[in-house]
Amino acid sequence: MKRKTETLNIRVTSDLKELVRLAAEREHRTLANFVEVLVRNHCDEHQIYAGNQSDATRPQRRKREK
């Protein structure tokens, strides 16, 4: 598994933080892991890929018609 070396700080309302905490607790996850899973699932669903992902695993984009 790739070692995590980056930090992401975000500001949210206390209500949103509590919702995330409750949702993470319900899935027996840490806040950080819960947010990571949400982002990964969203990117998978919307075919968003990191720049370092191999071309073999990246779907081919259709070329735009002019």
N, CA, C and O atoms as CSV, one atom per row, in Angstrom:
chain,resi,resn,atom,element,x,y,z
A,1,MET,N,N,0.839,-1.175,0.000
A,1,MET,CA,C,0.000,0.000,0.000
A,1,MET,C,C,0.887,1.241,0.000
A,1,MET,O,O,1.914,1.284,0.677
A,2,LYS,N,N,0.485,2.229,-0.751
A,2,LYS,CA,C,1.237,3.469,-0.860
A,2,LYS,C,C,1.146,4.248,0.453
A,2,LYS,O,O,0.072,4.386,1.038
A,3,ARG,N,N,2.294,4.754,0.900
A,3,ARG,CA,C,2.330,5.511,2.147
A,3,ARG,C,C,1.704,6.894,1.959
A,3,ARG,O,O,1.930,7.557,0.947
A,4,LYS,N,N,0.933,7.308,2.926
A,4,LYS,CA,C,0.268,8.611,2.862
A,4,LYS,C,C,1.218,9.673,3.399
A,4,LYS,O,O,1.685,9.584,4.535
A,5,THR,N,N,1.498,10.677,2.576
A,5,THR,CA,C,2.421,11.731,2.980
A,5,THR,C,C,1.812,13.120,2.867
A,5,THR,O,O,2.431,14.093,3.297
A,6,GLU,N,N,0.635,13.237,2.310
A,6,GLU,CA,C,0.003,14.539,2.094
A,6,GLU,C,C,-1.058,14.804,3.153
A,6,GLU,O,O,-1.673,13.880,3.686
A,7,THR,N,N,-1.257,16.086,3.447
A,7,THR,CA,C,-2.274,16.505,4.404
A,7,THR,C,C,-3.288,17.382,3.687
A,7,THR,O,O,-2.930,18.207,2.847
A,8,LEU,N,N,-4.557,17.192,4.029
A,8,LEU,CA,C,-5.630,18.000,3.458
A,8,LEU,C,C,-6.418,18.605,4.615
A,8,LEU,O,O,-7.014,17.882,5.413
A,9,ASN,N,N,-6.418,19.925,4.704
A,9,ASN,CA,C,-7.171,20.620,5.753
A,9,ASN,C,C,-8.355,21.320,5.109
A,9,ASN,O,O,-8.201,22.028,4.114
A,10,ILE,N,N,-9.536,21.119,5.678
A,10,ILE,CA,C,-10.727,21.789,5.156
A,10,ILE,C,C,-11.502,22.406,6.317
A,10,ILE,O,O,-11.417,21.945,7.456
A,11,ARG,N,N,-12.250,23.448,6.008
A,11,ARG,CA,C,-13.116,24.078,7.013
A,11,ARG,C,C,-14.559,23.729,6.672
A,11,ARG,O,O,-14.994,23.863,5.528
A,12,VAL,N,N,-15.285,23.283,7.679
A,12,VAL,CA,C,-16.695,22.938,7.508
A,12,VAL,C,C,-17.465,23.471,8.712
A,12,VAL,O,O,-16.878,23.846,9.728
A,13,THR,N,N,-18.772,23.497,8.581
A,13,THR,CA,C,-19.600,23.906,9.718
A,13,THR,C,C,-19.593,22.799,10.762
A,13,THR,O,O,-19.274,21.648,10.461
A,14,SER,N,N,-19.944,23.153,11.978
A,14,SER,CA,C,-20.007,22.143,13.037
A,14,SER,C,C,-21.074,21.094,12.724
A,14,SER,O,O,-20.921,19.926,13.080
A,15,ASP,N,N,-22.161,21.513,12.054
A,15,ASP,CA,C,-23.209,20.557,11.676
A,15,ASP,C,C,-22.688,19.527,10.683
A,15,ASP,O,O,-22.956,18.333,10.821
A,16,LEU,N,N,-21.941,19.990,9.678
A,16,LEU,CA,C,-21.407,19.061,8.681
A,16,LEU,C,C,-20.391,18.121,9.316
A,16,LEU,O,O,-20.372,16.929,9.011
A,17,LYS,N,N,-19.550,18.649,10.192
A,17,LYS,CA,C,-18.565,17.796,10.866
A,17,LYS,C,C,-19.268,16.706,11.672
A,17,LYS,O,O,-18.837,15.553,11.674
A,18,GLU,N,N,-20.332,17.070,12.346
A,18,GLU,CA,C,-21.084,16.084,13.138
A,18,GLU,C,C,-21.715,15.030,12.235
A,18,GLU,O,O,-21.722,13.848,12.578
A,19,LEU,N,N,-22.247,15.445,11.082
A,19,LEU,CA,C,-22.815,14.473,10.136
A,19,LEU,C,C,-21.751,13.499,9.635
A,19,LEU,O,O,-21.988,12.293,9.562
A,20,VAL,N,N,-20.588,14.025,9.294
A,20,VAL,CA,C,-19.498,13.161,8.818
A,20,VAL,C,C,-19.061,12.216,9.935
A,20,VAL,O,O,-18.831,11.032,9.692
A,21,ARG,N,N,-18.946,12.731,11.147
A,21,ARG,CA,C,-18.553,11.895,12.284
A,21,ARG,C,C,-19.549,10.758,12.505
A,21,ARG,O,O,-19.154,9.610,12.708
A,22,LEU,N,N,-20.837,11.083,12.466
A,22,LEU,CA,C,-21.870,10.060,12.668
A,22,LEU,C,C,-21.861,9.022,11.545
A,22,LEU,O,O,-21.985,7.824,11.798
A,23,ALA,N,N,-21.713,9.491,10.306
A,23,ALA,CA,C,-21.678,8.567,9.169
A,23,ALA,C,C,-20.455,7.659,9.250
A,23,ALA,O,O,-20.552,6.461,8.982
A,24,ALA,N,N,-19.311,8.219,9.616
A,24,ALA,CA,C,-18.085,7.423,9.741
A,24,ALA,C,C,-18.233,6.397,10.860
A,24,ALA,O,O,-17.841,5.239,10.710
A,25,GLU,N,N,-18.794,6.827,11.965
A,25,GLU,CA,C,-19.002,5.927,13.099
A,25,GLU,C,C,-19.916,4.765,12.709
A,25,GLU,O,O,-19.672,3.622,13.095
A,26,ARG,N,N,-20.952,5.058,11.955
A,26,ARG,CA,C,-21.896,4.030,11.527
A,26,ARG,C,C,-21.216,2.962,10.666
A,26,ARG,O,O,-21.607,1.796,10.684
A,27,GLU,N,N,-20.186,3.379,9.905
A,27,GLU,CA,C,-19.447,2.438,9.052
A,27,GLU,C,C,-18.160,1.946,9.711
A,27,GLU,O,O,-17.345,1.284,9.068
A,28,HIS,N,N,-17.978,2.269,10.991
A,28,HIS,CA,C,-16.786,1.858,11.747
A,28,HIS,C,C,-15.509,2.312,11.050
A,28,HIS,O,O,-14.564,1.539,10.891
A,29,ARG,N,N,-15.493,3.578,10.636
A,29,ARG,CA,C,-14.333,4.170,9.964
A,29,ARG,C,C,-13.885,5.408,10.730
A,29,ARG,O,O,-14.644,5.994,11.502
A,30,THR,N,N,-12.631,5.791,10.496
A,30,THR,CA,C,-12.169,7.077,11.012
A,30,THR,C,C,-12.732,8.162,10.102
A,30,THR,O,O,-13.181,7.877,8.992
A,31,LEU,N,N,-12.706,9.406,10.575
A,31,LEU,CA,C,-13.152,10.514,9.726
A,31,LEU,C,C,-12.332,10.559,8.441
A,31,LEU,O,O,-12.884,10.695,7.349
A,32,ALA,N,N,-11.020,10.446,8.576
A,32,ALA,CA,C,-10.141,10.523,7.403
A,32,ALA,C,C,-10.442,9.403,6.412
A,32,ALA,O,O,-10.515,9.641,5.206
A,33,ASN,N,N,-10.615,8.183,6.916
A,33,ASN,CA,C,-10.887,7.066,6.020
A,33,ASN,C,C,-12.254,7.205,5.373
A,33,ASN,O,O,-12.421,6.867,4.201
A,34,PHE,N,N,-13.228,7.695,6.118
A,34,PHE,CA,C,-14.566,7.878,5.562
A,34,PHE,C,C,-14.537,8.874,4.404
A,34,PHE,O,O,-15.120,8.621,3.349
A,35,VAL,N,N,-13.861,10.003,4.601
A,35,VAL,CA,C,-13.758,11.008,3.537
A,35,VAL,C,C,-12.999,10.434,2.344
A,35,VAL,O,O,-13.386,10.668,1.199
A,36,GLU,N,N,-11.928,9.690,2.595
A,36,GLU,CA,C,-11.162,9.075,1.501
A,36,GLU,C,C,-12.040,8.134,0.678
A,36,GLU,O,O,-11.994,8.162,-0.552
A,37,VAL,N,N,-12.830,7.312,1.341
A,37,VAL,CA,C,-13.717,6.380,0.637
A,37,VAL,C,C,-14.752,7.147,-0.182
A,37,VAL,O,O,-15.031,6.777,-1.322
A,38,LEU,N,N,-15.324,8.208,0.382
A,38,LEU,CA,C,-16.295,9.021,-0.362
A,38,LEU,C,C,-15.681,9.593,-1.633
A,38,LEU,O,O,-16.287,9.528,-2.703
A,39,VAL,N,N,-14.490,10.149,-1.518
A,39,VAL,CA,C,-13.835,10.767,-2.675
A,39,VAL,C,C,-13.485,9.713,-3.716
A,39,VAL,O,O,-13.712,9.923,-4.907
A,40,ARG,N,N,-12.935,8.584,-3.284
A,40,ARG,CA,C,-12.585,7.512,-4.233
A,40,ARG,C,C,-13.825,6.988,-4.954
A,40,ARG,O,O,-13.791,6.778,-6.167
A,41,ASN,N,N,-14.912,6.777,-4.227
A,41,ASN,CA,C,-16.147,6.299,-4.857
A,41,ASN,C,C,-16.683,7.313,-5.860
A,41,ASN,O,O,-17.116,6.943,-6.951
A,42,HIS,N,N,-16.655,8.579,-5.494
A,42,HIS,CA,C,-17.122,9.634,-6.403
A,42,HIS,C,C,-16.277,9.646,-7.678
A,42,HIS,O,O,-16.816,9.714,-8.782
A,43,CYS,N,N,-14.973,9.582,-7.526
A,43,CYS,CA,C,-14.081,9.603,-8.694
A,43,CYS,C,C,-14.291,8.373,-9.570
A,43,CYS,O,O,-14.283,8.484,-10.796
A,44,ASP,N,N,-14.476,7.213,-8.967
A,44,ASP,CA,C,-14.750,5.997,-9.746
A,44,ASP,C,C,-16.041,6.149,-10.540
A,44,ASP,O,O,-16.085,5.824,-11.727
A,45,GLU,N,N,-17.092,6.642,-9.891
A,45,GLU,CA,C,-18.389,6.801,-10.553
A,45,GLU,C,C,-18.337,7.792,-11.705
A,45,GLU,O,O,-19.058,7.643,-12.692
A,46,HIS,N,N,-17.486,8.803,-11.579
A,46,HIS,CA,C,-17.421,9.869,-12.584
A,46,HIS,C,C,-16.188,9.771,-13.475
A,46,HIS,O,O,-15.860,10.705,-14.207
A,47,GLN,N,N,-15.517,8.640,-13.403
A,47,GLN,CA,C,-14.332,8.363,-14.223
A,47,GLN,C,C,-13.303,9.482,-14.134
A,47,GLN,O,O,-12.824,9.993,-15.146
A,48,ILE,N,N,-12.977,9.845,-12.913
A,48,ILE,CA,C,-11.944,10.844,-12.648
A,48,ILE,C,C,-10.715,10.077,-12.178
A,48,ILE,O,O,-10.785,9.303,-11.224
A,49,TYR,N,N,-9.589,10.296,-12.853
A,49,TYR,CA,C,-8.387,9.527,-12.563
A,49,TYR,C,C,-7.219,10.446,-12.258
A,49,TYR,O,O,-7.080,11.514,-12.854
A,50,ALA,N,N,-6.381,10.021,-11.325
A,50,ALA,CA,C,-5.185,10.791,-10.969
A,50,ALA,C,C,-4.192,10.759,-12.117
A,50,ALA,O,O,-4.175,9.809,-12.899
A,51,GLY,N,N,-3.376,11.776,-12.222
A,51,GLY,CA,C,-2.414,11.887,-13.304
A,51,GLY,C,C,-1.419,10.751,-13.363
A,51,GLY,O,O,-0.878,10.476,-14.434
A,52,ASN,N,N,-1.155,10.074,-12.247
A,52,ASN,CA,C,-0.166,9.002,-12.246
A,52,ASN,C,C,-0.768,7.627,-12.495
A,52,ASN,O,O,-0.062,6.623,-12.405
A,53,GLN,N,N,-2.053,7.562,-12.804
A,53,GLN,CA,C,-2.681,6.271,-13.063
A,53,GLN,C,C,-2.247,5.766,-14.429
A,53,GLN,O,O,-2.169,6.535,-15.387
A,54,SER,N,N,-1.970,4.490,-14.515
A,54,SER,CA,C,-1.491,3.910,-15.770
A,54,SER,C,C,-2.543,4.020,-16.862
A,54,SER,O,O,-3.738,3.891,-16.597
A,55,ASP,N,N,-2.092,4.259,-18.095
A,55,ASP,CA,C,-3.008,4.375,-19.228
A,55,ASP,C,C,-3.763,3.078,-19.474
A,55,ASP,O,O,-4.856,3.096,-20.040
A,56,ALA,N,N,-3.195,1.956,-19.057
A,56,ALA,CA,C,-3.848,0.663,-19.268
A,56,ALA,C,C,-5.134,0.553,-18.458
A,56,ALA,O,O,-6.064,-0.144,-18.864
A,57,THR,N,N,-5.194,1.231,-17.326
A,57,THR,CA,C,-6.386,1.140,-16.479
A,57,THR,C,C,-7.318,2.327,-16.665
A,57,THR,O,O,-8.402,2.362,-16.084
A,58,ARG,N,N,-6.909,3.287,-17.459
A,58,ARG,CA,C,-7.720,4.476,-17.689
A,58,ARG,C,C,-8.585,4.280,-18.932
A,58,ARG,O,O,-8.060,3.932,-19.989
A,59,PRO,N,N,-9.896,4.495,-18.830
A,59,PRO,CA,C,-10.742,4.354,-20.015
A,59,PRO,C,C,-10.367,5.387,-21.073
A,59,PRO,O,O,-9.939,6.495,-20.751
A,60,GLN,N,N,-10.532,5.013,-22.319
A,60,GLN,CA,C,-10.220,5.921,-23.420
A,60,GLN,C,C,-11.305,6.981,-23.532
A,60,GLN,O,O,-12.494,6.675,-23.451
A,61,ARG,N,N,-10.892,8.224,-23.720
A,61,ARG,CA,C,-11.844,9.320,-23.903
A,61,ARG,C,C,-12.222,9.412,-25.368
A,61,ARG,O,O,-11.405,9.169,-26.257
A,62,ARG,N,N,-13.463,9.765,-25.599
A,62,ARG,CA,C,-13.902,9.996,-26.978
A,62,ARG,C,C,-13.424,11.356,-27.434
A,62,ARG,O,O,-13.438,12.319,-26.668
A,63,LYS,N,N,-13.002,11.433,-28.677
A,63,LYS,CA,C,-12.580,12.722,-29.219
A,63,LYS,C,C,-13.812,13.540,-29.562
A,63,LYS,O,O,-14.813,13.011,-30.043
A,64,ARG,N,N,-13.723,14.833,-29.307
A,64,ARG,CA,C,-14.837,15.736,-29.610
A,64,ARG,C,C,-14.909,16.011,-31.094
A,64,ARG,O,O,-13.894,16.154,-31.776
A,65,GLU,N,N,-16.122,16.081,-31.570
A,65,GLU,CA,C,-16.346,16.450,-32.973
A,65,GLU,C,C,-16.477,17.960,-33.037
A,65,GLU,O,O,-17.095,18.568,-32.164
A,66,LYS,N,N,-15.899,18.570,-34.067
A,66,LYS,CA,C,-15.999,20.034,-34.206
A,66,LYS,C,C,-17.113,20.420,-35.128
A,66,LYS,O,O,-17.339,21.608,-35.359
